[in-house]
Amino acid sequence: MANVVVRQDPFEVSFREFFKNVLRPMRWEVEPGFDVRVDLKETDKAYKVRAELPGVKKEDIDISIDGNVVTLRAEVKREKDEKDERMVRSERFYGAMSRSFSLDHDVDEKGAEAKYSDGILELTLPKKEGAHAKHLKVQ
């Protein structure tokens, strides 16, 4: 038998493989993460934060303020399975998460307020008096 050399375009193979993977139905290969979506608004006197924390109980939320850094921590706990039931598929997230962000001004911790209802955490973070963002002039 003779050895045969076949020329093959590398782009054609990649193109074929690309569409083979694109048209394949989507599956979860890893467990989906707990993604916190945050809206941040600013007025002259305060910051307003709205964070989505679905499935979290009020007592499982921790908020810390350190100067101009705000940290949100939350935990979603797994409910206990019934003994006569077997889990077939679970796509809900269970576990702890943490999200930090920094603001332009320091926060007055004494005047800060937090409200939680229907999976939405609302924070009112007043700006500290006399704390202004520093601007440097480029020379």
N, C-alpha and C positions, 0 to 999 in steps of 0.2 A: 504494500500500500504506500502510496506517495504522500509526502507531507504537502499540504496545501496552505498557502498563505492567503488569508482573507483580509481585505482592507475594510475597516469599520470606522464610521464617523463617530468620534466620542460624544459629539453634541447630540446626535440622534439617539444614542442610548440614554443619555441623561434626560433628554426631553421625554422619552417614553417612560422612564422610571418616575419622572416628576409627575406626569399625569396619572400614572398608575397609583401613586400615593395620594394625589389630590382627590381622585374619585372614590377612594376607599371610604367607607363610613367611619365617622368619628367615634372614638372610644376613649374612655378615661384610662390612661396608662398609669397615672399616679393619682393619689387622692387630691381632690381640689382643695385649695387653701382658703383660709378665712380672710377675706379681703374687706378692709374697712374703707368705706368711701366717706370723704370728708368735704364739706363746704366751709369755706372760711371767708367771712366778711369783716370789714373794718370800718369803724366810724372814728370821729375825732377823739372819742373818750374810751372806746372799748373794742374788743374783738368779739365776734359772734361765730361760734363753731356749731355745725350740725354734723353728727357722725352717725352712720348706719351701723347698728350692732344687732342684727337679727338673731333671735334665739337666746340672747343673753339676759340673765336675770339681773335686776338692779343691784343686788348685793354682791354680784360677781364682777362689778366694774370698779376699777381703781384709777383715779386721776391724780397725777402729781405735777406740780408747777415748780420750776427751779429757774427763777429770773425770767428769761424770755423763752425757755424750753418747756413745752407742754407734752406730757406723756400719758397716753391712754392705754390701759391694760384691761383685758377682759378674758373670761374663760367660759366656754360652752361645755357643759358636762353631759356625758352620755347617760341616757336614761337606762335603767336596768331592764334587761330582756326578761320576758316571761319564760318560765321554765319549759312550758309546752310549745313555745314558738322557736323557730329557727330563722335567723337572719338570712335572707336570700340575696339582697343587694342593699348597700348603704352608701349614699352619695352625700349625706349631710356631714358637715365638719364638726369635729369635737376636739377640743383642746384649748390651749392658751394662745393669745396673740398680744402684740404690743406695737404701738405706733407712736412715734415722737415727731414733733415738728417745732421749728423755732420761729419766733415772731420778731418783728422789727423793734418792738418796745418791750421792756420788762412788764410783767403782769402784777397787779396789786392782788395778792392772794387773799387778803381779808375781804375784799368785795366780790370775789369770784363766786358765781352761782352755777349749779348743774341741775338739769331736769332730765328725766328719762321716761319716755312713754311710747308704747307701740314700736319698740325697736329703734327709736331715734333718741340719741343723746344730744341735748342742747346745752352749750356752755356759753356763759357771758363772762368775759375776761376783761375787766377794766384795766386800762393802761396806768402804770405808776406815774404819779406826779413828778415832774422834773426829769423823767427819763426820756431822752430823745435819741433818735438814731444819729450816729456820728457821721458826718460827711467830710471827706477829705478833699482838698483842692489839689488837683494834679499840677505839678510844677514842671 
